Amino acid sequence: MTAADNQTAVITELASASGSLSQERLRSLRSEFDSHPTAALMRNAVTQVSVMDIAQDRDIITSTPHTFSHKLDEWKVTNQKASGRCWLFAGLNLLRVGAAQKMNLKEFEFSQTHLHFWDKFERANYFLEAIIATAGRDVDDRTVAFLLDRPLEDGGQWDMFVNLVQKHGLVPQSVMPESESSSNTRYMNAIVISKLRDFAQQLRDAVAGGQSADSVRALKDEFIGVVYRMLCIHLGTPPESFDWEWRDKDNKFHSDGAVTPQQFARKYVTLELDEYVSIVHDPRDSSPYGRTFTVDMLGNVVGGDIVRYLNVEISLMKELAKDSIMAGNPVWMGCDVGKMMDRRRGVWDRELFCFEKIYDTPFGQDKPGRLLHHQTLMTHAMLFTGVDVVDNEPRRWRVENSWGSEGGEQGFFVMNDNWFDEYMFEIAVPRSMLSAELQQALAGEPLVLPAWDPMGALARESMQ
């Protein structure tokens, strides 16, 4: 009997057996709980106090200071509020460093709402194009169902950020400030999504009904006009040009006159965005190291660059992040932010919560297993702005979050290095930092992961 035959036989035997819970088994479970040496004590504690407070390892909190051998930030954190725009905030926080220096300003912010508007608009177009491309498939096809389930999320990826900056430019925050809907996206998203699903049905019906390609394109163009109007109502109308004047920190007056968003970006973005690449750590067997891959149906700008990842071992990712910070450059990154985190104190550590002691059961699933079984994925993007290095090895990392100034040290968090191993997934760095072999690998044809793969989650699951 082959291994496959044996597996089939076991599954058949398991399926034929009764899986119901008998009264006898229920009585034994109660008896086991009553006789357990710590279960009743834990019940008494957890029913009165948050399990997170009871499980937290106090020694880790007291031994994790907010001090770093290399620290770059001298600015205040931003606040994405009740939205999933972390990837935009992290990207703009990276770019504002050079812009502030070039304008001789102590504090500066690009408009997050400006890029948010264009991402929503471009993403709606991307979605409708994907609906047209898959119009011949059944509506219950897994890819079609995935598209309909998530047509317009707040999250995004590094390459999607670059697409927006290169096509639509940037403006200062004062030119397109926050609106109620940019700071609280729930209702805007729900209403626009309801229209997109309606539009998707009409486009699929038009194709199924035998309408010409020109008719379907005209219908989609009409729908795009509706989306533009809805977004202007919620977020404001993005400017075609604006006057930019400012006083620098030495009280010197400056004026650029009338500039377009694209001109403003060309003048004040000091990084070569074309040179930045996404480095990820995906330890699953399906994603070999030293190869590029992408995720099907993941993107925002039709005709823009695809989301392309280069998969490397976690040790190399650390080295690249450390070297970048030590060279004076913050690092855009993506991680599974909510795991083993004390949000109030702004601390991450792999062992921060001793759940094993609470429940008397091990929590030992490894990183590949957690990815495969939906227990971990990228949920948040932030910025590395510091690292504590001892004997050329990172000990802890300083992180600029975008949740306002209440948590951590005025909104800056500290990540112990052991957390990096388990819950870090992505950084963006210049390709020149990579070996010749890895630079060559970037040019290779990427493996294509399915649309629902967890490595696309940052564009869907961004945490607030």
URHUUR-V709305 format. One record per backbone hydrogen bond with DSSP energy under -1.0 kcal/mol. CO is the residue of the C=O (numbers start at 0). NH is the residue of the N-H. If there is no record, write none. Layout:
[[CO:NH] [CO:NH]]
This chain:
[[1:5] [2:6] [3:7] [4:8] [5:9] [6:10] [7:11] [8:12] [9:13] [10:14] [11:15] [12:16] [21:25] [22:26] [23:27] [24:28] [25:29] [26:30] [27:31] [28:32] [29:33] [30:34] [37:41] [38:42] [39:43] [40:44] [41:45] [42:46] [44:47] [44:48] [49:53] [50:54] [51:55] [54:353] [56:60] [57:61] [58:62] [60:63] [64:66] [69:386] [77:403] [80:82] [81:184] [84:88] [85:89] [86:90] [87:91] [88:92] [89:93] [90:94] [91:95] [94:98] [95:99] [96:100] [97:101] [98:102] [99:104] [103:248] [108:172] [110:114] [111:115] [112:116] [113:117] [114:118] [115:119] [116:120] [117:121] [118:122] [119:123] [120:124] [121:125] [122:126] [123:127] [124:128] [125:129] [126:130] [127:131] [128:132] [129:133] [131:134] [133:136] [137:140] [140:144] [141:145] [142:146] [143:147] [144:148] [145:149] [156:160] [157:161] [158:162] [159:163] [160:164] [161:165] [162:166] [163:167] [164:168] [170:110] [171:174] [171:175] [178:182] [179:183] [182:81] [184:188] [185:189] [186:190] [187:191] [188:192] [189:193] [190:194] [191:195] [192:196] [193:197] [194:198] [195:199] [196:200] [197:201] [198:202] [199:203] [200:204] [201:205] [202:206] [203:207] [204:208] [205:210] [206:209] [211:215] [212:216] [213:217] [214:218] [215:219] [216:220] [217:221] [218:222] [219:223] [220:224] [221:225] [222:226] [223:227] [224:228] [225:229] [226:230] [227:231] [228:232] [229:233] [230:234] [231:235] [241:258] [243:255] [245:253] [247:250] [251:247] [253:245] [256:243] [258:241] [259:263] [260:169] [260:264] [261:265] [262:266] [263:267] [264:268] [270:272] [271:274] [272:275] [274:430] [276:428] [277:309] [278:426] [279:311] [283:286] [287:290] [290:310] [291:446] [292:308] [293:448] [294:297] [300:303] [308:292] [309:279] [310:289] [312:316] [313:317] [314:318] [315:319] [316:320] [317:321] [318:322] [319:323] [320:324] [321:325] [322:326] [323:328] [324:327] [330:383] [331:427] [332:381] [333:424] [333:425] [334:336] [334:378] [334:379] [335:338] [339:348] [341:345] [341:346] [343:407] [345:413] [346:341] [347:415] [348:351] [351:56] [352:354] [353:357] [354:358] [355:359] [365:369] [366:370] [367:371] [368:372] [369:374] [369:375] [370:373] [378:462] [379:334] [381:332] [382:399] [383:330] [384:71] [385:397] [386:69] [387:394] [389:392] [392:389] [394:416] [395:387] [396:414] [397:384] [397:385] [398:412] [399:382] [401:79] [406:410] [407:409] [408:411] [410:400] [411:408] [412:398] [413:347] [414:396] [415:418] [416:420] [418:422] [419:423] [422:335] [424:280] [425:333] [426:278] [428:276] [429:432] [430:433] [434:438] [435:439] [436:440] [437:441] [439:442] [440:443] [446:293] [448:295] [449:452] [452:455] [453:456] [455:458] [456:459] [456:460]]
